[in-house]
Amino acid sequence: MTVLEEWRARGAFTNNDVGEIFYVDVPAQTDAGLDPILIIHGYPSCSYDWVNTLPTLSQRLRVVLLELPGFALAGRPDTRATSRP
């Protein structure tokens, strides 16, 4: 299994108005009663950039990594131009 396939297997997909979004939801290793952290990657990168940081962050926090539409594993939005009279 490739690194990309392993990363895809750790995550899931959901749909919204923009299209398909990929996310990885990592539970906290110990419940410290803290709020979860949502990480949105920068440009031009992807959620996988955080793979080496996840073990430390998830020790006490639930970590949700969000893949923006059009990046890496997320779906590509329909960007065709439309015009309305």
Order of alpha helices (4+ residues) and beta strands (2+ residues): alpha-beta-beta-beta-alpha-beta
